[in-house]
Amino acid sequence: MAVTDTQSATALPRGVIARLRSMLNGLLGGSGEASVTRRLAGTIFVIRVVSAGLAYLSQILLARWMGGSDYGVYVYVWTWVLLLGSMMDFGISASAQKIIPEYRTSGEHALLRGFLSGSRWMTFAVSSAVSLLLAGVIRALSPWIGANEIVPLTIGCLTLPPFVVANTQDGIARSHDWMRLGLMPQFIVRQALIIGFTAGAFALGFHLGATAAMLASAGAVWIAMIGQMVVLNRRLEGHIEPGPKAYDFRGWLAISLPILLVEGFYLLLSYTDVLVLQQFRPSEEVGVYFAVVKTLALVSFIHYAMSATTAHRFAEYHALGDKPRLSAYVAHAINWTFWPSLAATIVLLALGKPLLWLFGPQFVVGYDIMFVAAIGLVVRSAIGPVERLLNMLGHQHICALAYALAFVMNLALCVALVPHFGGHGAAAATSISLVFETVLLFWIVRRRLGLHVLAFGKRDS
């Protein structure tokens, strides 16, 4: 249902306003661990918002400079880079927030030093090998791939190794509460470089097609990763005492691979809609849907901020055996995920048409899709970062199963709905799957941990 009255759409109940005002006061003050967490989460959120602004600007410029068809190809290829690049680190970027706190707590400094260097070399070596293999597969399948997609896909393969290493370094940095170091290279520097490179090419009169845009994106990923590596190494030298290194690759993978399943199914759930759209609908429609997703990204950033801030603390409190502290911290994380997400959703829906118009007048047709897509995001935010809680407390397998079931549901619904309903069908399929995933995760945490992980209602102490 479209919003026709902006003022009524943005008017929040008094109780919600009071709760948000209380949250703002808590965010700005206090010195306890909850206040520190809120400030760290606030830092992450600001970084993601600035990043979203840069990404939004870059997508607007690319859509206008490239045209609908080339832009659709670029979105398709970049989606594959995001999907594969986020999965090819074996889950190390997420498991680092479990492994590093446990090594610190137990005093296993040799293993800690080994992990800080060995994890990055391992992910770089394997991702490079896989990227070369994928490039060969693309060449072999070239007769069945669109001629305008072959070169951008090949460039995308060359983008994967630095993308994977950057994710690994992000996890290491966040485990030390270095949020800006973990996130800014990927989300600020990289986006700024993409804008700079593509704007330069356009100003010089080059044809800005999908190939040129992917070259700019690949260069930006490599430069941002190398700069992050230099700074991270210097910070670690001043934080970790030099000494012998021990490498427990088998142990790291034993922890990481189940988490990889969780992350992998989550990413598949996140990108299935775009990938299925590309198969059944024109590239122009893919571009419109992608613009809708980008517009609603602010809501998911809030969930991401709390997940990135709290995961290693879940692991730390669990390692210490402090269940009351863990329970209170979980409740805090859920509260600070849902209410800001709800407020952000209302604002974005009210401003949806002018935001989509920035991409071009033809993108406004996706406005009503926003309302369908927003349902799943809001429902999912009501249980906060519980998937990180399950992963950090050793319940990776059941969490992976929940995500797998949600992904299968999403894929089946997308295949059934997208050919007939296009972007509306993709948004409906994703929202239904997110609601199913939310209910399933709530039930799992209730049964396994005895916690009421919901932003409202009675919560266990």
N, C-alpha and C positions, 0 to 999 in steps of 0.2 A: 504494500500500500504506500503510495507516494506521499511525501510530506508537502502540504500546501501552505502551512502557516509556520514560518520559521520561528516566530516567538513562542508559540505553543509547543513546538517540537523541542526547543532547547530549554524549556522551563522544567527544572528538576524539582521533585518533591522536597519539602523543607527538611525532612529527615536525612535525605541524601546530601543536601547542601551542608547540613550541620556535620555530618560524618566526614565529608571531604574537607571542611574547614578544620576539623580536629586533626585530620591526617596532615594537612599542610603545616599546622603548628608543630606537630610531632616531627615532621621532616626537617624543619629548620632548627630545632633545638634538641637538647639532650646529649648525653655523653655515653650512655649505655650501649650494649651491643646491638639492641634493636634500633637505636638511633643511628649508630654507625652503619648498620645494614641499610636503613632507609636512605642515608646519604650516598652510599655506594650504589644502591639501586637507582637513586636519582641521577647520579653521574652517568650510569649506563644508559638510562632513559634519555637524558639530554643528548648523549652521543648518538643514540639511535635516531632521535628526532632530527638532529642536524643532518645525520646521514640520510634520513628519509627525504629531507628537503633537497639535499644534493642529488640523491637518486631520482627524486621526482622531477627536479629540474633537468637532469640528464635525459630522462625518459621523454619529457616534453620536447626538448630540443631534438632528440633523435627521431621522435615520431614526426616532427615537422620537417626536419632536414632529409630524412630517408624516404618518406612516403609509407603508405600502409603495408605494402607487400614486403619490402626490405625490412621494415621494422618488425613485422611478424616473424620473419626468418631469424632476425637477431634475438628476439625474445625467446624463440624456440631453442636456439643454440645455447644462449646464456642460461636458460632454465636447466639444460642438461649439465652445464658446467657447475651450477650451484648444487644440483642433485648429486652428481658423481663426486665432486670435490668434497662435499660434506660427509661422504660415506667412506672415502678411500684412506682415512687415517686410522682405520680399525676401531674407532671409538675412543682413541687416545685423548682427543681434545676434551671429551667429557670425563673419561676415567681419571684424567690427571687430577681432577678435583676430589677424587677419592684416594688415589695412590699417594699423592704428595702429602696431604694432611696425616695419613696413616704412617708414612715414613718419618715425618717430623715428630709425631706423638711417640713412636716407639724408639726414636733415636737411631734409626738405620740410615746414617748419613752417606755411606758408600753407595747404597742402592739409590738414595735420593739424587746424588750427583750423577750416577749412571743414567737414571731416568731422564734428567733434565737435558742431557745431550743425546743419549741413545734413542730416545723416542722420536726426536726430530730426524735423525739420520735414517732410521728405519722407515718412517712414513715417506720421506723423500725418495728413497731408493725404490720402494715398492710402487709408489704412485708414478714414478718415471717409467718403470717397466710396463705398468698397465696402460699408461698413456700411449706409449709406442705401439703396444698391441692394438689398442683402439684405433689409432691412426691407420694401421694396416687393415683392420676390418672395414673401415670407411672406404679405403681405396678398393678393397675387394668387392664391396657392395655398391660401388659408384653407379653401375648401370641401373640400379633400383632406387637410387637417391636423387632427389631433385638437383639439377645442375647448379642451381644458385645456393644450394646448401652444403655442397661438398667441401669447398675451401673454408667457409666459416666453421664447420664441424672439425676440420683438421686443426685449425687455429685453436679451437676450444680444447683439443687434446693437449696442446702445448701449454695451455693455461692451468691445467690440473695440478702439476707438481708444486708450484709455488702456492697455489690456493690451499692445498692440503697442509703444507708446512705452516702457513699462516694460521690455519685453524688449530694446529698442534701448539703453536706458540701462544695463541689466545688462551687455551686451557691452562698452560703453565703460568701465564701472567695473572689470570684470574685467581688461581690457587694461592697467589701471594697478595691478593687484594690490589693488584696493579691494573685496575680496570681500564684506565685510559691507554696504557701501553698495550693491553690486550685487544682493545676494540678500535681505537682511533686509526691505526694503519689500514685495517680492513674496511672500516665504514666511513671514515672521513677522507684520509689521504687517497685511497683507491678511487673513491667517487670523484674527488676533485681532479685527479689525474685524467680520468675518463672524459670529464667535461672539457678539460684543457686540451687534450689530444684531439678530440673530435671537433671542438670549436676551431682549433688551429687548422685542421685539414679542410674544414668547410670554408674558413676565411681565405685559405690559399687556393680555393677553387677546385679541390679534388672532389671526385664523385664519392659521396658518403653513403655507400651501400652497406650491406651486412658484413662483407669482408673487411672493409676499413674500420667499421665499428668494433669488430672482434679483435682486430690488430691493436686498436687503442686500448681495449679492455685487457688484453693479454699483457701489454706493456705496463699498464697500471698495476696489475696484480703482482708482477715480478718486482717492480720497484718498491712497492709498499711492503712486500714480504722481506726483502733484503734489508730495508731500513729498520723494520721491526726487529729483525734478528740481531743487528748490530747493537741496538739499544738494550734489548733483552739480555744479551750476553754480558754487557757492562753492568747491568743491575744485578744479575745473578752473581757476578764476581764479588760484588760488595756485600751480598747477602748470605752467600754460602761459603763456608771456609774451604780452602783447597784441600785436596786429599785424594785417596784412592777411589776408583769408581767400580761399582759392581753392576752387572747387567742381568736382569731377570726377565728376559724377553718372554719366556713361557708364562711366567706369573702375570706379567702385564697383559698379555693377550687373553689369559684366562678371565681377567676382570673386564677387559675392554670389549671383547667380541660379543658377549651378551648385551652390553650397552650399545654396541654398534647396531645390533638388531633393533633395539628400541629407536635409536636415532635414524636408522635406515627406514624403518616403517613409518616413522614420523615424517621424514622428508618425502617419502613416496606419497603419503597421505596429503602432504602440502602441495605437491607438484603434479599429481595425477590429473587434476582438472585441466591445467594448461596443456599437458602432453596429449591428453585425449582430444581436447578441442582441436589441436593441430592436425590430428588424423581425420577428423570428421567435418571440420568447418573451415572456411577461408581464412587466410592469414590476417586479413583486416579484422575479422571477428576475434581472433586470438589477441590482437593488439588492444581492442576495446576491453576485453575481459582482464587482460594484464593491467590496464590502467585502473580498473576497479579494484583489483587486488592491491595495487600499490597505494591507492587512496585509503584503503582500510588498514594498511600495514601498521599505523600508529597503535592500534589496539593490541596487536600481537607483540609490539615492542615492550609493552608494559609487562606482559608475561615473561618475555625474554629477559628483561632487566632483573626481575625477581629470581628467575631460575639461575642466571649467571652469578648473582650475589650470594644466594643461599646454599647452593649445592655442596660446596666444600665445608660449610659449617654443619650441614646435616651429617656429613661423614665424620667430622671432628667430634660432635656431641655424641654420636653413636659409638665411636671408638672409646670415648671416655666413660660410656655407660650412664650418661646423665639423661635419663628419659624425661623427667619433668621439664628440663630445659629445652630438650628437643621438641616436646609437644607444644610448649608455649611459642617456640620459634616457628614451628609449622603454622600455627594459628595466625601468627603475625604475618607470615608470608602470604597466606591465602587472602587475608583481609586487604593487604596492600596490592594484591593483584586484581581482585574483582571490582572494587568500587571505582578506582581510576579508569579501569577498562570500560565500565558502564558509562561513565561521564564522557570519555573520549568517543565512544560509539555514537552517542546522541549528538555530539557536536559535529562529527564527520558526516552523519546522515543529513543534518541540517544544511551543511555547506557542500554537499556532494556535487550538485550540478555545476557550480562555478569551478570547483576543483577539477572536475572531469573536462570542462570546457578549456582549461589550460592546455590539455593535450591537443585540442583541436575541436571544432564544432561537432564533428562526426562522432566524438567519443561520448557525448552527453547521452546517447541512446542507452548507455550502460547504467544509467542512474538507478533504475529500479532493481537491477541486479544487486546493488549494494545492500539493500534491505534483506534480501535472501541470504547473502553471504554473512551479514553481520550476526545473524541468529546463532550460528555455530560458534563464532568467536566469543560472544558474550557468555553463552552457556559454558564453554570450555574454561573461561577465566574464573568461574565460580568455585573451582576446586584448586586454583593456584598451581604452583609447580610440583604437583605430587609425583609426576613421573621422575623428577630428579630425586625426590625423597626415596622412592622405591629403588632406584638405581644405586644410590649411595648406601642404602641399608642392606644390600645384597639380594634384592628381589628383582633382579634384571630380567630373569626368564619370564616370569608371569607378566611383567610390564611389556616385554617384547611381544608376548602372545596377544595382549590387549590391543596393542598398536597394529599387529598383523591382522587381527579380525576387523579392525576399523578400516585398514587399507583395502582389504578384500571387499568390504561393503562399499567403500568409496569407488573402487574400480568398477565393480558391477553396476552400481547406480550411474556412474558417468557414462559407461558404454550404453546403458539402457536409455538415458535421458538426453545426452548431448546431441546425438544425431537429429532428434526431433525438436529439442528446445534450446540448443546452443548454450550460450553463457548462462541463461537462467537454469538450465538443467545441471550444468557443472556446479553452480553455486548451491543449488538445492541438494545435490548429491554430497557435497562437502559438508554442508551444515548438518545434514542428517547423520553423517558418519561421525562428526565431532560430538554431537549429542550422545550418540551411542557410546563413543569412547569415554566421555565424561562419566556417564552412568557406570560403566564397567570399572573405571579406575577408582571411583568413589567406593564401589562395593569391595574391590580388592583391598584397598587401604583399610577399610572398616574391618574386614575379616582378618587380614594379616597383622595389622598394627593396632587395631582397636581405637582408631582416631576418626573423629567426625570431620572430614576434610571438606567443609562447605562454608561459604562466606557468611551464611546466616543459619540460624537454628542452634540447638544446644551442642556445645563442643566439649569433648572430654578434656579434663585437666591432667 
